[in-house]
């Protein structure tokens, strides 16, 4: 049963990682007003269509870069989670899981985003963390 949980968790991290790499690339490549509208999709895009100071654009680019490396880190963990490696379980949970805690607190609870895709990705990462930790604790107990 633990093997299945590790593998389902690995698949969830693939989905989550690819979505975040894509979001990072889009955030880096779009003008700030379009990137903000893409992230805060529950906000009327007309309210975000402004000329932003270059510093605001730089902060947004930093966010896009962070989305990219966070997604890549979880993707690197995937084959090791598939095999039940504790280090990968912890790294993906730490990087991907904590990234989504901030998203949940400030974007979801703030009402700035629709459930799809962002809120769903929070559920995906949460499920991946719970499944992989549950499997890890079971295998640890069995040993």
Order of alpha helices (4+ residues) and beta strands (2+ residues): alpha-alpha-alpha-alpha-alpha-alpha-alpha
